[in-house]
Protein backbone atom coordinates (compact mmCIF):
# COMPACT_ATOMS: atom_id res chain seq x y z
CA UNK A 1 0.00 0.00 0.00
CA UNK A 2 2.74 2.48 0.99
CA UNK A 3 4.66 1.74 -2.21
CA UNK A 4 1.52 2.35 -4.26
CA UNK A 5 0.89 5.70 -2.56
CA UNK A 6 4.52 6.68 -3.08
CA UNK A 7 4.31 5.77 -6.75
CA UNK A 8 1.09 7.72 -7.34
CA UNK A 9 2.08 10.82 -5.39
CA UNK A 10 4.72 13.41 -6.11
CA UNK A 11 4.79 14.49 -2.47
CA UNK A 12 5.86 12.82 0.76
CA UNK A 13 3.02 14.44 2.74
CA UNK A 14 0.41 12.08 1.25
CA UNK A 15 2.57 9.06 2.05
CA UNK A 16 3.23 10.16 5.64
CA UNK A 17 -0.50 10.71 6.27
CA UNK A 18 -1.32 7.08 5.38
CA UNK A 19 -2.47 5.66 8.74
CA UNK A 20 -1.31 2.14 7.85
CA UNK A 21 2.28 3.22 7.18
CA UNK A 22 4.58 1.27 9.52
CA UNK A 23 7.78 1.34 7.44
CA UNK A 24 9.11 3.45 4.60
CA UNK A 25 9.14 2.30 0.96
CA UNK A 26 12.52 1.02 -0.19
CA UNK A 27 13.17 4.00 -2.49
CA UNK A 28 13.41 6.25 0.61
CA UNK A 29 15.95 4.07 2.41
CA UNK A 30 19.20 5.85 3.17
CA UNK A 31 20.60 4.38 6.36
CA UNK A 32 22.12 7.14 8.44
CA UNK A 33 23.22 7.72 11.99
CA UNK A 34 21.02 10.74 12.59
CA UNK A 35 22.12 11.37 16.17
CA UNK A 36 23.85 14.67 16.78
CA UNK A 37 25.65 16.06 19.82
CA UNK A 38 24.11 18.91 21.77
CA UNK A 39 26.08 22.14 21.63
CA UNK A 40 25.50 25.39 23.48
CA UNK A 41 28.55 27.00 21.90
CA UNK A 42 27.06 28.02 18.54
CA UNK A 43 28.02 31.71 18.22
CA UNK A 44 25.36 34.35 18.86
CA UNK A 45 25.68 37.61 16.93
CA UNK A 46 23.78 40.69 18.09
CA UNK A 47 22.96 42.40 14.80
CA UNK A 48 22.01 45.70 16.48
CA UNK A 49 25.59 46.19 17.69
CA UNK A 50 26.87 46.45 14.10
CA UNK A 51 25.39 49.97 13.99
CA UNK A 52 26.01 50.99 17.61
CA UNK A 53 27.81 54.31 18.20
CA UNK A 54 29.81 52.56 20.94
CA UNK A 55 33.14 51.68 19.25
CA UNK A 56 34.08 49.01 21.81
CA UNK A 57 30.78 47.17 21.38
CA UNK A 58 31.01 47.36 17.60
CA UNK A 59 34.61 46.15 17.62
CA UNK A 60 33.60 43.16 19.76
CA UNK A 61 30.67 42.14 17.56
CA UNK A 62 32.86 42.39 14.45
CA UNK A 63 35.40 40.09 16.14
CA UNK A 64 32.61 37.70 17.15
CA UNK A 65 31.29 37.67 13.57
CA UNK A 66 34.76 37.00 12.18
CA UNK A 67 35.29 34.09 14.60
CA UNK A 68 31.85 32.65 13.82
CA UNK A 69 32.57 32.67 10.07
CA UNK A 70 36.04 31.17 10.55
CA UNK A 71 35.39 28.59 13.28
CA UNK A 72 31.80 27.42 12.85
CA UNK A 73 30.41 28.71 9.55
CA UNK A 74 27.11 29.10 11.42
CA UNK A 75 25.76 31.64 13.89
CA UNK A 76 22.52 32.65 15.58
CA UNK A 77 21.49 36.18 14.64
CA UNK A 78 19.51 38.08 17.28
CA UNK A 79 18.11 41.63 17.42
CA UNK A 80 17.92 41.67 13.62
CA UNK A 81 14.87 43.94 13.52
CA UNK A 82 12.55 41.61 11.56
CA UNK A 83 9.25 41.45 13.48
CA UNK A 84 8.36 38.12 15.09
CA UNK A 85 4.86 38.54 13.63
CA UNK A 86 6.35 38.44 10.10
CA UNK A 87 8.49 35.38 10.89
CA UNK A 88 5.39 33.53 12.08
CA UNK A 89 3.37 34.72 9.06
CA UNK A 90 5.88 33.36 6.52
CA UNK A 91 6.02 29.99 8.34
CA UNK A 92 2.19 29.81 8.42
CA UNK A 93 1.78 30.78 4.75
CA UNK A 94 4.47 28.29 3.71
CA UNK A 95 2.63 25.52 5.57
CA UNK A 96 -0.55 26.49 3.71
CA UNK A 97 1.24 25.80 0.43
CA UNK A 98 1.96 22.21 1.48
CA UNK A 99 -1.68 21.74 2.48
CA UNK A 100 -2.87 22.59 -1.04
CA UNK A 101 -4.35 19.80 -3.21
CA UNK A 102 -1.68 17.81 -5.06
CA UNK A 103 -2.82 19.00 -8.48
CA UNK A 104 -2.22 22.61 -7.42
CA UNK A 105 1.28 21.85 -6.11
CA UNK A 106 2.06 19.82 -9.26
CA UNK A 107 1.72 23.00 -11.34
CA UNK A 108 5.22 23.88 -10.14
CA UNK A 109 6.97 20.58 -10.67
CA UNK A 110 10.32 21.54 -12.14
CA UNK A 111 10.84 20.99 -15.85
CA UNK A 112 14.31 22.57 -15.81
CA UNK A 113 16.73 23.88 -13.18
CA UNK A 114 16.13 27.44 -14.37
CA UNK A 115 12.39 27.39 -13.59
CA UNK A 116 11.79 30.35 -11.22
CA UNK A 117 9.25 28.38 -9.13
CA UNK A 118 9.66 24.70 -8.27
CA UNK A 119 7.95 22.19 -6.00
CA UNK A 120 8.37 18.49 -5.33
CA UNK A 121 10.22 16.18 -2.96
CA UNK A 122 13.65 15.64 -4.48
CA UNK A 123 16.09 12.75 -4.68
CA UNK A 124 19.79 11.98 -4.77
CA UNK A 125 21.88 9.30 -6.47
CA UNK A 126 24.16 7.20 -4.26
CA UNK A 127 27.49 5.59 -5.06
CA UNK A 128 25.69 2.45 -6.31
CA UNK A 129 23.88 4.64 -8.88
CA UNK A 130 20.56 4.15 -7.07
CA UNK A 131 18.07 6.99 -6.78
CA UNK A 132 17.15 7.70 -3.15
CA UNK A 133 14.04 9.79 -2.46
CA UNK A 134 14.14 12.40 0.29
CA UNK A 135 11.67 12.53 3.20
CA UNK A 136 10.56 16.10 2.60
CA UNK A 137 8.47 18.25 0.29
CA UNK A 138 9.65 21.65 -0.87
CA UNK A 139 8.67 24.79 -2.70
CA UNK A 140 11.28 27.21 -4.06
CA UNK A 141 11.02 30.51 -5.88
CA UNK A 142 13.43 33.14 -7.11
CA UNK A 143 12.36 36.31 -5.27
CA UNK A 144 15.07 38.80 -6.33
CA UNK A 145 16.02 40.57 -8.58
CA UNK A 146 12.64 39.48 -9.98
CA UNK A 147 9.89 38.51 -7.56
CA UNK A 148 8.33 35.14 -8.39
CA UNK A 149 5.82 33.39 -6.15
CA UNK A 150 3.21 30.60 -6.29
CA UNK A 151 -0.23 32.07 -6.96
CA UNK A 152 -1.70 29.80 -4.27
CA UNK A 153 -2.08 30.15 -1.39
CA UNK A 154 -2.94 33.81 -1.79
CA UNK A 155 -1.78 34.38 1.80
CA UNK A 156 1.86 33.75 0.75
CA UNK A 157 2.59 36.71 -1.52
CA UNK A 158 2.49 39.59 0.98
CA UNK A 159 4.61 38.07 3.79
CA UNK A 160 7.04 36.59 1.25
CA UNK A 161 7.57 39.96 -0.42
CA UNK A 162 8.04 41.69 2.95
CA UNK A 163 10.33 38.97 4.32
CA UNK A 164 12.42 39.06 1.15
CA UNK A 165 12.88 42.83 1.44
CA UNK A 166 13.76 42.85 5.13
CA UNK A 167 16.23 39.97 4.84
CA UNK A 168 17.94 41.72 1.91
CA UNK A 169 18.62 44.71 4.15
CA UNK A 170 20.03 42.49 6.92
CA UNK A 171 22.13 40.56 4.39
CA UNK A 172 23.77 43.67 2.95
CA UNK A 173 24.71 44.98 6.38
CA UNK A 174 26.20 41.62 7.33
CA UNK A 175 28.14 41.48 4.06
CA UNK A 176 29.52 44.99 4.66
CA UNK A 177 30.68 43.88 8.12
CA UNK A 178 32.23 40.72 6.64
CA UNK A 179 34.01 42.80 4.00
CA UNK A 180 35.37 45.00 6.78
CA UNK A 181 36.59 41.92 8.66
CA UNK A 182 38.33 40.67 5.52
CA UNK A 183 40.11 44.00 5.17
CA UNK A 184 38.33 44.88 1.91
CA UNK A 185 37.74 48.50 0.99
CA UNK A 186 34.30 49.98 1.61
CA UNK A 187 32.16 49.35 -1.46
CA UNK A 188 34.25 46.39 -2.68
CA UNK A 189 31.64 43.78 -1.79
CA UNK A 190 28.77 45.75 -3.36
CA UNK A 191 30.68 46.27 -6.58
CA UNK A 192 32.23 42.79 -6.91
CA UNK A 193 28.97 40.95 -6.17
CA UNK A 194 26.61 43.55 -7.76
CA UNK A 195 24.48 43.48 -4.64
CA UNK A 196 21.87 45.93 -5.99
CA UNK A 197 20.54 43.10 -8.16
CA UNK A 198 21.64 40.09 -6.18
CA UNK A 199 20.03 36.67 -6.50
CA UNK A 200 17.76 35.64 -3.63
CA UNK A 201 16.01 32.28 -3.38
CA UNK A 202 13.12 31.43 -1.05
CA UNK A 203 12.75 27.78 -0.10
CA UNK A 204 10.26 26.20 2.28
CA UNK A 205 10.76 22.59 3.41
CA UNK A 206 8.13 20.29 4.90
CA UNK A 207 9.38 17.27 6.86
CA UNK A 208 6.46 15.09 8.01
CA UNK A 209 6.82 12.46 10.76
CA UNK A 210 8.62 9.34 9.56
CA UNK A 211 8.06 5.81 10.95
CA UNK A 212 11.75 4.94 10.46
CA UNK A 213 13.73 8.16 10.89
CA UNK A 214 17.08 6.35 10.96
CA UNK A 215 16.33 4.84 7.54
CA UNK A 216 15.43 8.11 5.79
CA UNK A 217 16.86 11.59 5.37
CA UNK A 218 15.21 14.99 4.93
CA UNK A 219 18.19 16.51 3.13
CA UNK A 220 21.56 14.69 3.05
CA UNK A 221 24.85 16.43 3.97
CA UNK A 222 25.46 19.37 1.62
CA UNK A 223 26.75 22.91 1.40
CA UNK A 224 24.78 25.88 0.03
CA UNK A 225 25.32 28.07 -2.99
CA UNK A 226 25.47 31.80 -2.30
CA UNK A 227 27.17 33.81 0.44
CA UNK A 228 24.87 33.71 3.47
CA UNK A 229 21.84 31.48 4.02
CA UNK A 230 19.13 32.55 6.50
CA UNK A 231 16.90 29.93 8.13
CA UNK A 232 13.88 30.06 10.43
CA UNK A 233 11.66 27.16 11.51
CA UNK A 234 8.51 26.22 13.40
CA UNK A 235 10.31 25.21 16.60
CA UNK A 236 10.84 21.55 15.68
CA UNK A 237 14.50 20.50 15.68
CA UNK A 238 16.08 18.76 12.70
CA UNK A 239 18.97 20.80 11.29
CA UNK A 240 22.41 19.41 12.08
CA UNK A 241 25.77 20.97 11.24
CA UNK A 242 29.19 19.36 10.91
CA UNK A 243 31.91 20.85 13.08
CA UNK A 244 35.38 19.32 13.42
CA UNK A 245 34.07 16.10 11.90
CA UNK A 246 31.19 15.76 14.38
CA UNK A 247 27.46 16.36 13.85
CA UNK A 248 25.74 18.87 16.13
CA UNK A 249 22.05 19.59 16.63
CA UNK A 250 21.22 23.26 16.18
CA UNK A 251 18.92 24.97 18.64
CA UNK A 252 18.00 28.57 17.87
CA UNK A 253 15.80 30.72 20.14
CA UNK A 254 12.41 32.06 19.08
CA UNK A 255 12.66 35.05 16.76
CA UNK A 256 16.32 34.36 15.94
CA UNK A 257 17.67 33.64 12.45
CA UNK A 258 20.16 30.84 11.90
CA UNK A 259 22.81 32.03 9.41
CA UNK A 260 25.40 29.91 7.63
CA UNK A 261 28.34 30.85 5.45
CA UNK A 262 27.92 29.35 1.97
CA UNK A 263 30.07 28.38 -1.02
CA UNK A 264 30.52 31.82 -2.55
CA UNK A 265 31.69 33.35 0.73
CA UNK A 266 34.38 30.65 0.89
CA UNK A 267 35.31 31.59 -2.68
CA UNK A 268 35.26 35.37 -2.07
CA UNK A 269 37.37 35.01 1.10
CA UNK A 270 39.83 32.71 -0.72
CA UNK A 271 39.20 29.99 1.83
CA UNK A 272 39.35 32.07 5.02
CA UNK A 273 35.67 31.33 5.70
CA UNK A 274 34.39 27.80 5.10
CA UNK A 275 31.11 26.62 3.61
CA UNK A 276 30.06 24.04 6.19
CA UNK A 277 28.19 20.80 5.56
CA UNK A 278 24.77 20.47 7.16
CA UNK A 279 21.80 18.11 6.88
CA UNK A 280 18.13 17.80 7.82
CA UNK A 281 17.09 14.75 9.83
CA UNK A 282 13.52 13.60 10.51
CA UNK A 283 11.60 12.29 13.52
CA UNK A 284 8.62 10.07 14.33
CA UNK A 285 6.47 12.63 16.16
CA UNK A 286 6.27 16.10 14.67
CA UNK A 287 6.19 17.90 11.33
CA UNK A 288 9.06 20.31 10.84
CA UNK A 289 8.76 23.40 8.64
CA UNK A 290 11.80 25.44 7.72
CA UNK A 291 11.95 28.60 5.62
CA UNK A 292 15.23 29.51 3.96
CA UNK A 293 16.44 32.64 2.21
CA UNK A 294 19.58 31.94 0.19
CA UNK A 295 21.43 35.19 -0.54
CA UNK A 296 24.03 35.37 -3.28
CA UNK A 297 25.57 37.64 -5.89
CA UNK A 298 23.85 39.07 -8.97
CA UNK A 299 23.06 36.31 -11.49
CA UNK A 300 25.58 37.71 -13.99
CA UNK A 301 28.30 38.53 -11.44
CA UNK A 302 31.57 36.64 -11.83
CA UNK A 303 32.43 35.45 -8.32
CA UNK A 304 36.13 34.94 -7.65
CA UNK A 305 38.51 35.25 -4.71
CA UNK A 306 38.83 38.95 -3.79
CA UNK A 307 41.92 40.36 -5.50
CA UNK A 308 43.39 41.95 -2.33
CA UNK A 309 43.18 38.57 -0.56
CA UNK A 310 44.76 36.75 -3.51
CA UNK A 311 47.60 39.26 -3.37
CA UNK A 312 48.11 38.47 0.33
CA UNK A 313 47.97 34.71 -0.23
CA UNK A 314 50.07 34.59 -3.35
CA UNK A 315 47.50 32.67 -5.39
CA UNK A 316 43.76 32.11 -5.80
CA UNK A 317 42.32 28.88 -4.42
CA UNK A 318 39.20 28.88 -6.67
CA UNK A 319 38.45 29.53 -10.31
CA UNK A 320 36.06 32.39 -11.17
CA UNK A 321 32.56 31.42 -12.28
CA UNK A 322 29.37 33.27 -13.18
CA UNK A 323 27.07 33.08 -10.16
CA UNK A 324 23.93 31.77 -11.89
CA UNK A 325 25.92 29.09 -13.74
CA UNK A 326 27.22 27.81 -10.40
CA UNK A 327 23.68 27.75 -8.94
CA UNK A 328 22.20 25.89 -11.90
CA UNK A 329 25.09 23.40 -11.94
CA UNK A 330 24.52 22.74 -8.25
CA UNK A 331 20.75 22.36 -8.60
CA UNK A 332 21.18 19.84 -11.41
CA UNK A 333 23.73 17.78 -9.47
CA UNK A 334 21.96 14.85 -7.76
CA UNK A 335 25.05 12.94 -6.60
CA UNK A 336 25.04 12.17 -2.89
CA UNK A 337 27.91 13.88 -1.09
CA UNK A 338 29.15 15.66 -4.22
CA UNK A 339 30.34 19.17 -3.41
CA UNK A 340 30.31 21.77 -6.17
CA UNK A 341 33.15 23.66 -4.55
CA UNK A 342 35.44 20.73 -5.33
CA UNK A 343 34.86 21.34 -9.04
CA UNK A 344 36.26 24.87 -8.98
CA UNK A 345 39.02 24.46 -6.42
CA UNK A 346 42.44 24.99 -7.96
CA UNK A 347 44.48 21.95 -7.02
CA UNK A 348 48.07 22.27 -5.79
CA UNK A 349 50.68 21.33 -8.38
Secondary structure, DSSP 8 states (H G I E B T S, - for coil): -HHHHHHH-S-HHHHHT-TT--S--GGG--------B--S-S-EEEGGGGG-S-HHHHHHHHHHHHHIIIIISEEEEES----HHHHHHHHHHHHHHHTS-HHHHHTTB-SSTT-SEEEE--EEE-TTS-EEE-S-EEEEEEEESS----SSSTTHHHHHHHHHHHHHHHHHHHHHHHHHHTT--TTHHHHHHTGGGEEEEEEEEEE---TTGGG--SEEEE--SSSEEEEEESS---EEEEETTEEEE----TT-EEEEE-HHHHHHTTTSS----EEE---SS--EEEEEEEEEEETT-EE---HHHHHHHSS-SB--EEHHHHHHHHHT--BTT--HHHHHB----
